[in-house]
Amino acid sequence: MANHKSALKRIRANEAKRLRNRYQHKTTRTMVKRLRETNDKAVASELYKKVSSALDKLAKKNIIHKNKASNLKSKLAKLVSKVAA
């Protein structure tokens, strides 16, 4: 166990950040799943904007790798273009 005040604070801060990151990552994964299940063109394009933004935010905060975010956005863009074409 940590002996210094600063180390104890760091443990608390890291736990709070871990939970926040986990929540944001899970929320984004759910949004991606919902986008993949969508069959309506208008809804899909609107949802794609939100998902794309969320992925960029996760990559910016290093929750996911920037290349993973880019690859997901690319695949989802192809999917949205094919929906109800």
N, CA, C and O atoms as a Tinker XYZ file with bonds, in Angstrom:
   340  protein
     1  N      0.847000   -1.184000    0.000000    73     2
     2  CA     0.000000    0.000000    0.000000    64     1     3
     3  C      0.893000    1.248000    0.000000    63     2     4     5
     4  O      2.006000    1.242000    0.525000    81     3
     5  N      0.376000    2.293000   -0.595000    73     3     6
     6  CA     1.137000    3.540000   -0.697000    64     5     7
     7  C      1.325000    4.179000    0.675000    63     6     8     9
     8  O      0.462000    4.065000    1.546000    81     7
     9  N      2.459000    4.851000    0.859000    73     7    10
    10  CA     2.772000    5.474000    2.138000    64     9    11
    11  C      2.670000    6.996000    2.104000    63    10    12    13
    12  O      2.563000    7.631000    3.153000    81    11
    13  N      2.703000    7.583000    0.919000    73    11    14
    14  CA     2.689000    9.043000    0.810000    64    13    15
    15  C      1.311000    9.556000    0.426000    63    14    16    17
    16  O      0.545000    8.887000   -0.267000    81    15
    17  N      1.017000   10.768000    0.899000    73    15    18
    18  CA    -0.273000   11.386000    0.578000    64    17    19
    19  C     -0.474000   11.491000   -0.927000    63    18    20    21
    20  O     -1.556000   11.204000   -1.438000    81    19
    21  N      0.567000   11.902000   -1.628000    73    19    22
    22  CA     0.456000   12.086000   -3.080000    64    21    23
    23  C      0.200000   10.757000   -3.791000    63    22    24    25
    24  O     -0.523000   10.710000   -4.786000    81    23
    25  N      0.797000    9.674000   -3.273000    73    23    26
    26  CA     0.591000    8.356000   -3.874000    64    25    27
    27  C     -0.839000    7.876000   -3.645000    63    26    28    29
    28  O     -1.442000    7.261000   -4.525000    81    27
    29  N     -1.377000    8.160000   -2.460000    73    27    30
    30  CA    -2.763000    7.796000   -2.167000    64    29    31
    31  C     -3.723000    8.568000   -3.076000    63    30    32    33
    32  O     -4.704000    8.018000   -3.577000    81    31
    33  N     -3.422000    9.841000   -3.276000    73    31    34
    34  CA    -4.250000   10.668000   -4.154000    64    33    35
    35  C     -4.170000   10.148000   -5.592000    63    34    36    37
    36  O     -5.179000   10.098000   -6.295000    81    35
    37  N     -2.983000    9.768000   -6.016000    73    35    38
    38  CA    -2.793000    9.245000   -7.377000    64    37    39
    39  C     -3.621000    7.986000   -7.582000    63    38    40    41
    40  O     -4.207000    7.795000   -8.647000    81    39
    41  N     -3.673000    7.118000   -6.561000    73    39    42
    42  CA    -4.471000    5.888000   -6.634000    64    41    43
    43  C     -5.948000    6.232000   -6.824000    63    42    44    45
    44  O     -6.630000    5.627000   -7.652000    81    43
    45  N     -6.440000    7.206000   -6.055000    73    43    46
    46  CA    -7.844000    7.624000   -6.175000    64    45    47
    47  C     -8.124000    8.217000   -7.549000    63    46    48    49
    48  O     -9.143000    7.912000   -8.170000    81    47
    49  N     -7.222000    9.061000   -8.017000    73    47    50
    50  CA    -7.404000    9.722000   -9.319000    64    49    51
    51  C     -7.382000    8.697000  -10.454000    63    50    52    53
    52  O     -8.190000    8.764000  -11.381000    81    51
    53  N     -6.451000    7.751000  -10.370000    73    51    54
    54  CA    -6.355000    6.730000  -11.415000    64    53    55
    55  C     -7.611000    5.875000  -11.494000    63    54    56    57
    56  O     -8.053000    5.516000  -12.585000    81    55
    57  N     -8.178000    5.554000  -10.359000    73    55    58
    58  CA    -9.411000    4.753000  -10.331000    64    57    59
    59  C    -10.565000    5.527000  -10.959000    63    58    60    61
    60  O    -11.348000    4.961000  -11.721000    81    59
    61  N    -10.675000    6.811000  -10.647000    73    59    62
    62  CA   -11.739000    7.643000  -11.220000    64    61    63
    63  C    -11.573000    7.744000  -12.730000    63    62    64    65
    64  O    -12.550000    7.651000  -13.474000    81    63
    65  N    -10.342000    7.933000  -13.181000    73    63    66
    66  CA   -10.082000    8.026000  -14.628000    64    65    67
    67  C    -10.356000    6.707000  -15.325000    63    66    68    69
    68  O    -10.890000    6.685000  -16.434000    81    67
    69  N     -9.994000    5.612000  -14.680000    73    67    70
    70  CA   -10.219000    4.285000  -15.265000    64    69    71
    71  C    -11.703000    4.047000  -15.489000    63    70    72    73
    72  O    -12.109000    3.566000  -16.547000    81    71
    73  N    -12.508000    4.383000  -14.491000    73    71    74
    74  CA   -13.951000    4.191000  -14.606000    64    73    75
    75  C    -14.548000    5.094000  -15.686000    63    74    76    77
    76  O    -15.427000    4.671000  -16.436000    81    75
    77  N    -14.072000    6.331000  -15.762000    73    75    78
    78  CA   -14.563000    7.263000  -16.774000    64    77    79
    79  C    -14.216000    6.769000  -18.174000    63    78    80    81
    80  O    -15.058000    6.788000  -19.073000    81    79
    81  N    -12.957000    6.321000  -18.357000    73    79    82
    82  CA   -12.523000    5.808000  -19.650000    64    81    83
    83  C    -13.323000    4.577000  -20.062000    63    82    84    85
    84  O    -13.714000    4.430000  -21.220000    81    83
    85  N    -13.555000    3.702000  -19.097000    73    83    86
    86  CA   -14.300000    2.480000  -19.354000    64    85    87
    87  C    -15.725000    2.796000  -19.790000    63    86    88    89
    88  O    -16.244000    2.182000  -20.722000    81    87
    89  N    -16.361000    3.759000  -19.113000    73    87    90
    90  CA   -17.719000    4.169000  -19.450000    64    89    91
    91  C    -17.777000    4.749000  -20.862000    63    90    92    93
    92  O    -18.658000    4.390000  -21.643000    81    91
    93  N    -16.844000    5.642000  -21.192000    73    91    94
    94  CA   -16.833000    6.281000  -22.508000    64    93    95
    95  C    -16.571000    5.257000  -23.612000    63    94    96    97
    96  O    -17.184000    5.324000  -24.677000    81    95
    97  N    -15.674000    4.319000  -23.366000    73    95    98
    98  CA   -15.350000    3.297000  -24.353000    64    97    99
    99  C    -16.559000    2.399000  -24.598000    63    98   100   101
   100  O    -16.887000    2.093000  -25.745000    81    99
   101  N    -17.214000    1.982000  -23.532000    73    99   102
   102  CA   -18.376000    1.105000  -23.652000    64   101   103
   103  C    -19.518000    1.822000  -24.360000    63   102   104   105
   104  O    -20.206000    1.220000  -25.185000    81   103
   105  N    -19.727000    3.093000  -24.051000    73   103   106
   106  CA   -20.784000    3.874000  -24.677000    64   105   107
   107  C    -20.543000    3.982000  -26.178000    63   106   108   109
   108  O    -21.475000    3.847000  -26.971000    81   107
   109  N    -19.307000    4.223000  -26.562000    73   107   110
   110  CA   -18.965000    4.341000  -27.976000    64   109   111
   111  C    -19.153000    3.009000  -28.691000    63   110   112   113
   112  O    -19.644000    2.977000  -29.820000    81   111
   113  N    -18.770000    1.912000  -28.049000    73   111   114
   114  CA   -18.966000    0.593000  -28.661000    64   113   115
   115  C    -20.447000    0.316000  -28.888000    63   114   116   117
   116  O    -20.822000   -0.271000  -29.903000    81   115
   117  N    -21.288000    0.735000  -27.947000    73   115   118
   118  CA   -22.725000    0.555000  -28.087000    64   117   119
   119  C    -23.256000    1.386000  -29.253000    63   118   120   121
   120  O    -24.120000    0.927000  -30.000000    81   119
   121  N    -22.738000    2.612000  -29.410000    73   119   122
   122  CA   -23.143000    3.467000  -30.521000    64   121   123
   123  C    -22.751000    2.839000  -31.863000    63   122   124   125
   124  O    -23.517000    2.896000  -32.825000    81   123
   125  N    -21.563000    2.245000  -31.923000    73   123   126
   126  CA   -21.098000    1.586000  -33.149000    64   125   127
   127  C    -22.016000    0.410000  -33.476000    63   126   128   129
   128  O    -22.403000    0.219000  -34.629000    81   127
   129  N    -22.358000   -0.369000  -32.465000    73   127   130
   130  CA   -23.239000   -1.512000  -32.648000    64   129   131
   131  C    -24.599000   -1.067000  -33.177000    63   130   132   133
   132  O    -25.151000   -1.686000  -34.087000    81   131
   133  N    -25.134000    0.002000  -32.606000    73   131   134
   134  CA   -26.431000    0.538000  -33.024000    64   133   135
   135  C    -26.368000    1.020000  -34.482000    63   134   136   137
   136  O    -27.315000    0.835000  -35.246000    81   135
   137  N    -25.247000    1.636000  -34.850000    73   135   138
   138  CA   -25.062000    2.117000  -36.225000    64   137   139
   139  C    -25.034000    0.948000  -37.201000    63   138   140   141
   140  O    -25.619000    1.024000  -38.281000    81   139
   141  N    -24.360000   -0.129000  -36.824000    73   139   142
   142  CA   -24.279000   -1.296000  -37.711000    64   141   143
   143  C    -25.635000   -1.958000  -37.918000    63   142   144   145
   144  O    -25.867000   -2.570000  -38.960000    81   143
   145  N    -26.533000   -1.844000  -36.942000    73   143   146
   146  CA   -27.850000   -2.470000  -37.037000    64   145   147
   147  C    -28.874000   -1.602000  -37.760000    63   146   148   149
   148  O    -29.967000   -2.070000  -38.080000    81   147
   149  N    -28.530000   -0.339000  -38.022000    73   147   150
   150  CA   -29.474000    0.600000  -38.623000    64   149   151
   151  C    -29.681000    0.306000  -40.105000    63   150   152   153
   152  O    -28.734000   -0.005000  -40.826000    81   151
   153  N    -30.946000    0.411000  -40.552000    73   151   154
   154  CA   -31.277000    0.199000  -41.956000    64   153   155
   155  C    -31.756000    1.474000  -42.638000    63   154   156   157
   156  O    -31.946000    1.488000  -43.854000    81   155
   157  N    -31.950000    2.529000  -41.884000    73   155   158
   158  CA   -32.441000    3.792000  -42.434000    64   157   159
   159  C    -31.265000    4.706000  -42.770000    63   158   160   161
   160  O    -30.397000    4.942000  -41.929000    81   159
   161  N    -31.238000    5.223000  -44.007000    73   159   162
   162  CA   -30.121000    6.032000  -44.495000    64   161   163
   163  C    -29.950000    7.315000  -43.675000    63   162   164   165
   164  O    -28.835000    7.654000  -43.279000    81   163
   165  N    -31.055000    8.028000  -43.421000    73   163   166
   166  CA   -30.983000    9.304000  -42.696000    64   165   167
   167  C    -30.493000    9.096000  -41.263000    63   166   168   169
   168  O    -29.641000    9.837000  -40.771000    81   167
   169  N    -31.034000    8.096000  -40.615000    73   167   170
   170  CA   -30.636000    7.795000  -39.232000    64   169   171
   171  C    -29.172000    7.366000  -39.190000    63   170   172   173
   172  O    -28.427000    7.763000  -38.293000    81   171
   173  N    -28.767000    6.559000  -40.160000    73   171   174
   174  CA   -27.391000    6.060000  -40.195000    64   173   175
   175  C    -26.395000    7.204000  -40.380000    63   174   176   177
   176  O    -25.366000    7.249000  -39.706000    81   175
   177  N    -26.700000    8.125000  -41.290000    73   175   178
   178  CA   -25.762000    9.231000  -41.521000    64   177   179
   179  C    -25.690000   10.160000  -40.314000    63   178   180   181
   180  O    -24.623000   10.686000  -39.997000    81   179
   181  N    -26.813000   10.363000  -39.646000    73   179   182
   182  CA   -26.829000   11.203000  -38.442000    64   181   183
   183  C    -26.052000   10.526000  -37.310000    63   182   184   185
   184  O    -25.273000   11.168000  -36.606000    81   183
   185  N    -26.275000    9.238000  -37.150000    73   183   186
   186  CA   -25.596000    8.483000  -36.100000    64   185   187
   187  C    -24.098000    8.376000  -36.388000    63   186   188   189
   188  O    -23.283000    8.360000  -35.465000    81   187
   189  N    -23.740000    8.304000  -37.674000    73   187   190
   190  CA   -22.322000    8.214000  -38.045000    64   189   191
   191  C    -21.549000    9.446000  -37.573000    63   190   192   193
   192  O    -20.406000    9.334000  -37.130000    81   191
   193  N    -22.174000   10.615000  -37.669000    73   191   194
   194  CA   -21.516000   11.846000  -37.218000    64   193   195
   195  C    -21.186000   11.768000  -35.734000    63   194   196   197
   196  O    -20.091000   12.139000  -35.313000    81   195
   197  N    -22.148000   11.279000  -34.938000    73   195   198
   198  CA   -21.945000   11.172000  -33.495000    64   197   199
   199  C    -20.884000   10.124000  -33.162000    63   198   200   201
   200  O    -20.032000   10.345000  -32.302000    81   199
   201  N    -20.943000    8.989000  -33.846000    73   199   202
   202  CA   -19.985000    7.912000  -33.604000    64   201   203
   203  C    -18.579000    8.358000  -33.985000    63   202   204   205
   204  O    -17.618000    8.101000  -33.261000    81   203
   205  N    -18.469000    9.023000  -35.119000    73   203   206
   206  CA   -17.176000    9.511000  -35.593000    64   205   207
   207  C    -16.556000   10.477000  -34.583000    63   206   208   209
   208  O    -15.367000   10.397000  -34.275000    81   207
   209  N    -17.373000   11.375000  -34.082000    73   207   210
   210  CA   -16.909000   12.330000  -33.086000    64   209   211
   211  C    -16.459000   11.623000  -31.808000    63   210   212   213
   212  O    -15.418000   11.955000  -31.240000    81   211
   213  N    -17.246000   10.654000  -31.362000    73   211   214
   214  CA   -16.918000    9.912000  -30.145000    64   213   215
   215  C    -15.600000    9.144000  -30.314000    63   214   216   217
   216  O    -14.778000    9.105000  -29.398000    81   215
   217  N    -15.409000    8.539000  -31.479000    73   215   218
   218  CA   -14.166000    7.796000  -31.735000    64   217   219
   219  C    -12.963000    8.733000  -31.734000    63   218   220   221
   220  O    -11.902000    8.395000  -31.209000    81   219
   221  N    -13.138000    9.917000  -32.326000    73   219   222
   222  CA   -12.046000   10.893000  -32.327000    64   221   223
   223  C    -11.685000   11.319000  -30.907000    63   222   224   225
   224  O    -10.510000   11.480000  -30.580000    81   223
   225  N    -12.695000   11.498000  -30.072000    73   223   226
   226  CA   -12.447000   11.900000  -28.679000    64   225   227
   227  C    -11.702000   10.799000  -27.916000    63   226   228   229
   228  O    -10.797000   11.084000  -27.131000    81   227
   229  N    -12.091000    9.538000  -28.154000    73   227   230
   230  CA   -11.405000    8.424000  -27.493000    64   229   231
   231  C     -9.947000    8.347000  -27.943000    63   230   232   233
   232  O     -9.054000    8.094000  -27.134000    81   231
   233  N     -9.714000    8.565000  -29.223000    73   231   234
   234  CA    -8.344000    8.518000  -29.743000    64   233   235
   235  C     -7.518000    9.680000  -29.193000    63   234   236   237
   236  O     -6.342000    9.517000  -28.870000    81   235
   237  N     -8.136000   10.840000  -29.092000    73   235   238
   238  CA    -7.439000   12.020000  -28.574000    64   237   239
   239  C     -6.993000   11.808000  -27.134000    63   238   240   241
   240  O     -5.921000   12.267000  -26.739000    81   239
   241  N     -7.815000   11.113000  -26.346000    73   239   242
   242  CA    -7.497000   10.868000  -24.941000    64   241   243
   243  C     -6.704000    9.579000  -24.737000    63   242   244   245
   244  O     -6.475000    9.163000  -23.602000    81   243
   245  N     -6.285000    8.946000  -25.833000    73   243   246
   246  CA    -5.513000    7.697000  -25.787000    64   245   247
   247  C     -6.260000    6.557000  -25.112000    63   246   248   249
   248  O     -5.639000    5.670000  -24.527000    81   247
   249  N     -7.578000    6.571000  -25.186000    73   247   250
   250  CA    -8.358000    5.444000  -24.677000    64   249   251
   251  C     -8.303000    4.315000  -25.699000    63   250   252   253
   252  O     -8.222000    3.140000  -25.340000    81   251
   253  N     -8.347000    4.690000  -26.985000    73   251   254
   254  CA    -8.095000    3.737000  -28.060000    64   253   255
   255  C     -7.006000    4.327000  -28.951000    63   254   256   257
   256  O     -6.769000    5.535000  -28.923000    81   255
   257  N     -6.352000    3.493000  -29.731000    73   255   258
   258  CA    -5.288000    3.959000  -30.615000    64   257   259
   259  C     -5.880000    4.759000  -31.767000    63   258   260   261
   260  O     -6.987000    4.471000  -32.221000    81   259
   261  N     -5.155000    5.754000  -32.236000    73   259   262
   262  CA    -5.667000    6.626000  -33.301000    64   261   263
   263  C     -5.912000    5.854000  -34.589000    63   262   264   265
   264  O     -6.829000    6.182000  -35.341000    81   263
   265  N     -5.097000    4.822000  -34.854000    73   263   266
   266  CA    -5.305000    4.024000  -36.063000    64   265   267
   267  C     -6.562000    3.171000  -35.960000    63   266   268   269
   268  O     -7.256000    2.956000  -36.954000    81   267
   269  N     -6.853000    2.688000  -34.762000    73   267   270
   270  CA    -8.078000    1.913000  -34.562000    64   269   271
   271  C     -9.291000    2.791000  -34.801000    63   270   272   273
   272  O    -10.254000    2.366000  -35.440000    81   271
   273  N     -9.250000    4.007000  -34.294000    73   271   274
   274  CA   -10.356000    4.945000  -34.507000    64   273   275
   275  C    -10.527000    5.218000  -35.996000    63   274   276   277
   276  O    -11.646000    5.240000  -36.508000    81   275
   277  N     -9.420000    5.425000  -36.680000    73   275   278
   278  CA    -9.449000    5.701000  -38.117000    64   277   279
   279  C    -10.015000    4.516000  -38.895000    63   278   280   281
   280  O    -10.840000    4.688000  -39.792000    81   279
   281  N     -9.563000    3.315000  -38.543000    73   279   282
   282  CA   -10.061000    2.107000  -39.223000    64   281   283
   283  C    -11.552000    1.909000  -38.999000    63   282   284   285
   284  O    -12.280000    1.573000  -39.933000    81   283
   285  N    -12.011000    2.113000  -37.776000    73   283   286
   286  CA   -13.439000    1.977000  -37.477000    64   285   287
   287  C    -14.258000    2.996000  -38.252000    63   286   288   289
   288  O    -15.297000    2.663000  -38.822000    81   287
   289  N    -13.786000    4.246000  -38.272000    73   287   290
   290  CA   -14.502000    5.299000  -38.994000    64   289   291
   291  C    -14.596000    4.968000  -40.480000    63   290   292   293
   292  O    -15.635000    5.187000  -41.104000    81   291
   293  N    -13.527000    4.450000  -41.035000    73   291   294
   294  CA   -13.499000    4.093000  -42.449000    64   293   295
   295  C    -14.504000    2.984000  -42.761000    63   294   296   297
   296  O    -15.268000    3.082000  -43.722000    81   295
   297  N    -14.497000    1.943000  -41.954000    73   295   298
   298  CA   -15.415000    0.822000  -42.164000    64   297   299
   299  C    -16.867000    1.255000  -41.994000    63   298   300   301
   300  O    -17.743000    0.828000  -42.747000    81   299
   301  N    -17.114000    2.100000  -41.005000    73   299   302
   302  CA   -18.471000    2.576000  -40.766000    64   301   303
   303  C    -18.945000    3.507000  -41.885000    63   302   304   305
   304  O    -20.125000    3.511000  -42.235000    81   303
   305  N    -18.026000    4.290000  -42.440000    73   303   306
   306  CA   -18.383000    5.172000  -43.559000    64   305   307
   307  C    -18.806000    4.345000  -44.771000    63   306   308   309
   308  O    -19.770000    4.689000  -45.455000    81   307
   309  N    -18.084000    3.254000  -45.035000    73   307   310
   310  CA   -18.456000    2.361000  -46.134000    64   309   311
   311  C    -19.837000    1.762000  -45.877000    63   310   312   313
   312  O    -20.669000    1.677000  -46.779000    81   311
   313  N    -20.062000    1.353000  -44.640000    73   311   314
   314  CA   -21.336000    0.741000  -44.266000    64   313   315
   315  C    -22.489000    1.728000  -44.450000    63   314   316   317
   316  O    -23.544000    1.367000  -44.971000    81   315
   317  N    -22.281000    2.972000  -44.019000    73   315   318
   318  CA   -23.331000    3.997000  -44.135000    64   317   319
   319  C    -23.641000    4.278000  -45.600000    63   318   320   321
   320  O    -24.798000    4.501000  -45.959000    81   319
   321  N    -22.616000    4.269000  -46.447000    73   319   322
   322  CA   -22.850000    4.541000  -47.869000    64   321   323
   323  C    -23.629000    3.420000  -48.547000    63   322   324   325
   324  O    -24.333000    3.655000  -49.529000    81   323
   325  N    -23.502000    2.194000  -48.020000    73   323   326
   326  CA   -24.213000    1.050000  -48.594000    64   325   327
   327  C    -25.644000    0.912000  -48.058000    63   326   328   329
   328  O    -26.486000    0.285000  -48.701000    81   327
   329  N    -25.921000    1.484000  -46.904000    73   327   330
   330  CA   -27.234000    1.336000  -46.271000    64   329   331
   331  C    -28.307000    1.927000  -47.163000    63   330   332   333
   332  O    -28.237000    3.088000  -47.565000    81   331
   333  N    -29.299000    1.107000  -47.465000    73   331   334
   334  CA   -30.466000    1.528000  -48.249000    64   333   335
   335  C    -30.055000    2.296000  -49.504000    63   334   336   337
   336  O    -30.683000    3.292000  -49.863000    81   335
   337  N    -29.001000    1.828000  -50.165000    73   335   338
   338  CA   -28.502000    2.524000  -51.358000    64   337   339
   339  C    -29.404000    2.325000  -52.561000    63   338   340
   340  O    -29.120000    2.847000  -53.639000    81   339
